């Protein structure tokens, strides 16, 4: 099954999502380096991430050559509604997650947010999109969530605070709504993924601006050049590139599959922590990574196989 209106096959959508998940995983390491180089807070960083990412996307759209094929027209009202709802979902997803990390710690916030996401999305997709996971898909989700728990909580020393868990669930709800609506609006092919990303970043930047101003919009730093390079990386790779690929892939791949593939983010982050930040490779890190990679691979292969018959041309004669 391909998105016939946009011409993006499901197989390519899966690849886009895999690259996006891996790119998202680099944001945490980049953020830690930003915090070391300046006194920038998490909300200000999130604002600059979205605002600078928006500028990058607008520049890319301006330089991108026009194609000869006329795009499918999307009603203006729905385009505005989609940008508003998607941007609001992205703002809730990011801001509530940062608040959950502050309230209950990184490990618990990550497990609850990323763990609740696939469950909420699977239930929402079943009710609103009539998408069923089946036994294999359910087993893949269960394996991925188990791997996530082992990977993130395996080191011990975690503290669970109810308020932080509620904030993490709110973050998961924002992420789930964003994913489900992207899939729903992508079914008829009229939603331009590039325009979706631009609109979402514009709305998210406006939502975050007042909170970033209260926190401190302009940081103090003794290494302005290094800080600008780090912010440029955050804006380009885990933001403009990753979210552009995410919205394109999420429009043509089943929602529950999207949520499991995006669990590659903590795998990528763990690999960077070992390779670049000097953290030790532990048994829970290896076990959780293998469980998650196996689940993601199995679900992606099943999705590609299910889509292939519809994408291949029917032989004549």
C-alpha positions in Angstrom: 0.0 0.0 0.0 1.5 3.3 -1.0 0.4 6.8 -0.6 -0.8 7.2 -4.2 -1.4 10.9 -4.0 2.0 11.8 -2.8 3.9 8.8 -4.5 5.7 7.9 -1.2 5.8 4.1 -0.9 5.4 2.5 2.5 9.0 1.0 2.3 10.4 4.5 1.9 8.2 5.8 4.7 9.7 3.1 7.0 13.2 4.2 6.1 12.3 7.8 6.8 11.0 6.9 10.2 14.1 4.8 11.0 16.4 7.8 10.1 14.2 10.2 12.1 14.3 8.0 15.2 18.0 7.7 15.1 18.4 11.4 14.5 16.0 12.2 17.5 18.4 10.1 19.7 21.2 12.6 19.1 19.2 15.5 20.5 19.8 14.4 24.1 23.6 14.3 23.7 23.6 17.7 21.9 21.4 19.2 24.6 23.8 18.0 27.4 26.6 19.7 25.5 24.5 22.9 25.2 23.9 22.8 29.0 27.6 22.4 29.6 28.5 25.3 27.4 25.9 27.7 28.7 23.1 28.4 31.3 20.4 27.8 28.7 17.3 26.1 30.2 15.3 23.3 28.6 12.3 25.4 27.5 14.5 28.0 25.9 16.4 25.2 24.1 13.1 23.7 22.9 12.0 27.1 21.6 15.3 27.8 19.8 15.2 24.2 18.4 11.8 24.8 16.9 12.3 28.4 15.8 15.7 27.7 14.1 14.3 24.5 12.6 11.5 26.5 11.2 13.9 28.9 9.6 15.9 26.0 8.1 12.7 24.5 6.6 11.6 27.8 5.1 15.0 28.2 3.5 14.8 24.7 2.1 11.3 25.2 0.7 12.4 28.5 -0.9 15.4 26.8 -2.6 13.6 23.6 -3.6 12.9 23.3 -7.3 9.3 23.2 -8.4 8.1 19.9 -9.8 6.0 19.6 -12.8 3.2 17.6 -11.2 0.4 19.7 -9.6 0.0 18.8 -5.9 -3.3 17.7 -4.5 -5.0 20.7 -3.1 -5.8 20.7 0.6 -8.7 22.9 1.9 -7.3 26.0 3.5 -9.5 25.5 6.7 -8.2 22.0 7.2 -4.6 23.1 6.5 -4.9 25.8 9.3 -6.5 23.3 11.6 -3.9 20.7 10.9 -1.0 23.1 11.6 -2.7 24.3 14.8 -3.5 20.9 16.2 -0.2 19.3 15.2 1.8 22.2 16.6 -0.1 22.2 19.8 0.5 18.4 20.1 4.2 18.9 19.5 4.4 21.7 22.1 2.6 19.5 24.7 4.8 16.5 23.8 8.1 18.4 24.3 7.2 20.7 27.2 5.4 18.1 29.3 8.3 15.7 28.8 10.9 18.3 30.0 8.7 19.0 33.0 8.4 15.2 33.7 12.2 14.9 33.6 12.4 17.7 36.2 9.7 16.2 38.4 10.6 12.5 38.4 13.9 12.1 36.6 15.1 11.2 33.1 14.7 7.5 33.4 11.1 7.3 34.6 10.0 10.2 32.4 11.5 8.5 29.3 10.0 5.1 30.1 6.5 6.4 30.8 6.4 8.9 27.8 7.8 6.5 25.2 6.2 3.5 26.7 2.7 4.9 26.9 2.9 6.3 23.4 2.7 3.0 21.5 -0.2 1.8 23.8 -2.2 5.0 23.3 -1.5 5.0 19.6 -2.5 1.4 19.1 -5.8 1.9 21.0 -6.4 5.2 19.1 -5.6 3.7 15.7 -8.0 0.8 16.4 -10.9 3.1 17.3 -10.4 6.0 14.9 -8.5 4.5 11.9 -9.7 0.8 12.1 -6.0 -0.2 12.1 -5.3 -3.6 13.8 -2.0 -4.7 15.0 -2.7 -8.5 15.1 -0.9 -11.0 17.3 2.6 -10.4 15.7 2.3 -6.6 16.0 1.1 -6.9 19.7 4.1 -9.1 20.4 6.4 -6.6 18.8 5.0 -3.8 20.8 5.3 -5.8 24.0 8.9 -6.7 23.2 9.8 -3.1 22.4 8.3 -1.8 25.6 10.2 -4.5 27.6 13.4 -3.6 25.9 12.8 0.1 26.7 12.2 -0.6 30.4 15.4 -2.8 30.6 17.5 -0.2 28.6 16.4 2.9 30.6 15.7 1.4 34.1 18.4 -1.2 34.1 20.9 1.0 36.0 18.6 1.3 39.0 18.5 4.3 41.3 15.2 5.6 39.9 12.6 7.6 41.8 8.9 7.5 40.8 6.8 10.6 41.7 3.1 10.7 40.7 3.1 14.3 39.4 6.0 13.5 37.1 4.3 10.3 35.9 1.1 12.4 35.1 3.2 14.9 33.1 4.9 12.0 31.2 1.5 10.6 30.3 0.4 14.1 29.1 3.5 14.2 27.0 2.6 10.7 25.6 -0.9 12.0 24.8 0.4 14.9 22.8 2.7 12.6 20.9 -0.1 10.1 20.2 -2.5 12.8 19.0 0.2 14.2 16.7 0.9 10.7 15.2 -2.7 9.7 14.8 -3.8 12.9 13.1 -0.8 12.9 10.8 -1.8 9.4 9.7 -5.5 10.3 9.3 -4.8 13.4 7.3 -2.2 11.6 5.2 -4.6 8.9 3.9 -6.0 11.0 1.0 -2.6 12.4 0.0 -3.6 16.0 0.2 -1.4 16.8 3.3 2.0 18.1 2.2 4.5 16.7 4.8 6.8 19.7 4.4 4.0 22.1 4.9 2.9 20.1 7.9 6.3 20.4 9.5 6.6 24.1 8.8 3.1 24.8 10.3 3.8 22.6 13.4 7.1 24.4 14.1 5.5 27.8 13.7 2.7 27.0 16.2 5.0 25.3 18.6 7.4 28.2 18.6 4.6 30.6 19.4 3.4 28.4 22.2 6.9 28.1 23.8 8.0 31.7 23.4 6.3 33.1 26.5 7.6 30.3 28.7 11.1 30.6 27.2 11.1 34.4 27.9 10.3 33.7 31.6 13.1 31.1 31.8 15.6 33.3 29.9 15.7 33.4 26.2 19.3 34.5 25.7 21.8 32.3 27.5 25.1 33.3 29.1 28.1 31.5 27.7 31.9 31.7 27.6 32.0 29.8 24.3 29.5 31.5 21.9 31.0 29.9 18.8 30.6 26.4 20.2 27.1 27.1 21.5 26.0 28.4 18.0 27.4 25.3 16.3 25.5 23.1 18.8 22.3 25.0 18.3 22.7 24.8 14.6 23.1 21.0 14.8 20.0 20.7 17.0 18.0 22.8 14.6 19.1 20.9 11.4 19.5 17.2 12.2 17.2 16.1 15.1 14.6 18.9 14.3 14.2 20.0 10.6 15.5 16.8 9.1 14.1 14.4 11.6 10.6 15.9 11.9 10.4 16.4 8.1 11.1 12.7 7.7 8.8 11.8 10.6 5.7 13.6 9.2 6.3 12.2 5.7 6.7 8.6 7.0 3.9 8.8 9.6 1.4 9.8 6.8 1.8 6.4 5.0 2.8 3.9 7.7 0.4 2.4 10.2 0.3 4.5 13.4 1.3 1.7 15.8 4.2 0.8 13.6 5.3 4.4 13.6 5.3 4.5 17.4 7.4 1.4 17.8 10.0 2.5 15.1 10.4 5.8 16.9 11.6 3.9 20.0 14.9 3.8 18.1 15.5 7.2 19.8 16.6 5.8 23.2 18.7 3.2 21.4 20.5 5.9 19.4 20.9 8.0 22.6 22.4 5.0 24.5 24.8 4.3 21.7 26.0 7.9 21.7 26.3 7.9 25.5 28.7 4.9 25.2 30.7 6.1 22.2 31.0 9.8 22.8 30.2 10.6 26.4 32.3 7.9 28.0 29.4 5.9 29.7 30.0 2.2 30.3 28.4 -0.5 28.2 26.3 -2.5 30.7 24.3 -5.8 30.4 21.0 -3.9 30.6 22.1 -1.6 27.8 22.9 -4.5 25.6 19.8 -6.6 26.5 17.4 -3.7 26.1 18.9 -2.6 22.8 18.7 -6.1 21.3 15.1 -6.5 22.4 14.1 -3.1 20.9 16.0 -3.6 17.7 14.5 -7.1 17.2 11.0 -5.8 17.8 11.4 -2.8 15.5 13.0 -4.9 12.8 10.3 -7.5 13.0 7.4 -5.0 12.8 9.1 -3.0 10.0 9.6 -6.2 7.9 6.0 -7.3 8.5 4.7 -3.8 7.5 6.8 -3.8 4.3 5.6 -7.3 3.3 2.0 -6.3 3.9 2.5 -3.3 1.6 4.4 -4.9 -1.2 1.6 -6.7 -3.0 -0.3 -3.4 -3.4 2.8 -1.5 -4.6 4.0 -4.0 -7.2 2.4 -3.8 -10.6 0.1 -6.6 -11.7 1.6 -8.5 -14.7 -0.4 -8.4 -17.9 -1.2 -11.4 -20.0 
